[in-house]
Amino acid sequence: MKQGFIVLISGPSGVGKGTLINSLLADKSLNLTFSVSMTTRKPRPNEKHGVHYFFVSHETFLENIERNNFLEHAQFVGNRYGTPRDYVYTLLNKGKNVLVEIEVDGACQLLNSVPKDQVLSLYIMPPTVEDLIKRLRHRGSEDEATIMQRAERFKEEVKYKDLYQWTIINDDLQTCIDEVKALIRGKINS
């Protein structure tokens, strides 16, 4: 059985990653499974351990750091989040391709912790900052100050796009989906 590979996707909030990822996961020919992260935060109603996250104590999380069991990890608003190495490699060894969606900081860690031939890294970006701001406003889920913070964060993050193997500009969602699927199929067939 051929070992699977990691499909790493990053990009700013509002660029269409959620819709893209749902489309990728729905295409069974890509043999993708979504990576489940470990976190120290408490589960929300309807969240299930092992499905949405692996919910663990701070002590268990720190033990995993000490064992070098994270491809990447970070702290955010008092909670820790990480991509467990043993979980991902169990899936890869079963021939699954594992989709990991993380921020640029985590992507840098992951890209430094796995062999280059085991990952297909993609940075999804809007055509312009103005397009991103329009999309965030259209979503209607955040106030103007938050939208501007996200736009400023994107301006910083985009400086790291060259760390990724591919940069995909999402100016048309279906074209973006088709491009990403073609890249995944190319990696499957290589």
N, C-alpha and C positions, 0 to 999 in steps of 0.2 A: 504494500500500500504506500502510495506517495504521501509524504508529510505535507500538511497544509501550510499556509503562510498567513501572516498578519496583514490585514488591510487597515492601515492607520489613516484616519480622517480627522483633519482639524479645519477650523475656519471660524470666523466671527459669528456671534449670535445674530440670527436674522438672515443668514446667507442661504438658507434652505437645506441645511444638513439633515434635519429630521425627516423631511419628505424624501430626500435622496436616500437616506439609510433605509427607510421603510420600503422603498422600491427595490433596493439591492437585496434586502432580506427576503422579500417576496419572490425573487427570482431563484428558484431552486437549482438552476443549472450552475449558479455561482458557488454552491456548497458553503454558504456563509452562515456563521452563527455569531451572535452578538456577545461580546465579552461582558461578563458580570464583574463589576468592581467591588472591592471591599471598602467598607466605611465604618466609622465609629458613631455616626449619627443614628438617632433612633428611627425606626421604620415609621413611615406615614401610614394612615389607614389605607388598606388595599395593597400595600407593598408586601411582597413575600421574600423571605430569606432564600437566597440561591436563585431567585428569578430576577428581581430588580437590583438587589445588592446582596453581598454577604455582610450581614450586620454583626459586628464584633465589638468587643470591649477595647478601650485604649491599650490595655496591657497586651491583648492578643495582637493588635495592630503593631505595637512596638516589637513584639517577638518576631513578627513577620519581617520587619525592617532588619532586625539583627540577623535573621536567617537569609537575608538577601532574596526574599521571596516577592519582590515587587519589580515589575518592568519599569514602573514609574509610580511615584506617590507624591501627594501634596497635602497641605493643610489649608482649609478654607472655612472661615467663620467658626473657628473653634473645633471643627471636626476634621478628621483625616479621611483621605480617599486614596485608593491605589488599585493598580491592575496586578492581580496575583499571578506570578510567574508559573507556579505549579498548575493552576487551573488552566491557563492559556496553553501551556505545553501538553497537558493531557489531551486537550481538544486537537492541537496540531498533530500530535502523534496518532490520533484516530483519523487523520486525513481531512479534518475540517479546516476551512479558512476562517479565521477569527477577525471580526470587525471590531476595531477599537476606536472610539471617538473620544479624543482628549484635547485639552488646551495645548498651546505651543510649548509651554514649560515642560509638561509631561511628555510631549512628543520628543523633545530633545533628550530627555532621560531614556525613553524607550529606544530611540534610535541609537543610543550609545550602549544599550544593554543587550541587543540582539544582533546576530549576524545580518549583514546587509541583504543577503539573498533570501532571508526569511520574512521580509517586510516589503509591502508596496505602500509607499507613503504619498498621501494626496493632501494638498492644501486647497480648499474650496474658498473662492473669494468673489465678491461682487465686482461688477465692472468699475465702479467708482465709490468713494466714500458717500457721495450724495445719494447713490442708488441704495446703499445700505441704510442710510438714514430714512429714506422713503419707505423701505420695506419694514423697518422697525416701527415707524409711525403707523403704517397700514395694519400691522399686527395688533396695535392698540392695547398691548399688555403692559406697557411701561410708560412712565411719565417722561417729559421732555429732558429733564436733567439726566435720567438714566440712559436715555437714547444717546445723548451727547457723550456720556462716559463710555458707552459701548463703542461709539465712533472713534473716540480718542484711543481706546484700547486697541481697536483694529489697526489704527495708524502705527502703533508700536509693534503689534504682532506681525504685520505684513512684512516687516523687515527680516523676518526669519523664514519666509516662504521658500528661499533657495535651499534650505535644509531638506526639503521634501523632494522626492523624485519627480513629482508632477504638480503643477499648479493649474487648476481648472477654474476658469472664470464662468460663474453661473449667471449669464445674461439671458439664458433661456433654459428653464428647468429640464425639459425633456432632452435637449441637446446635452446638458450636463450629465444627466443620468446615463444617456447612451455612451458618452465618452468614458465615464467611470466604469461602466459595465465592460466596455471594450478593453480597457486596461487590465481589469481583473481577469477577463477571459484570456488575454495575452499572457499573463503571469501563470494561469492554470496550464496553458498549453506549452509553456517554455521548458 
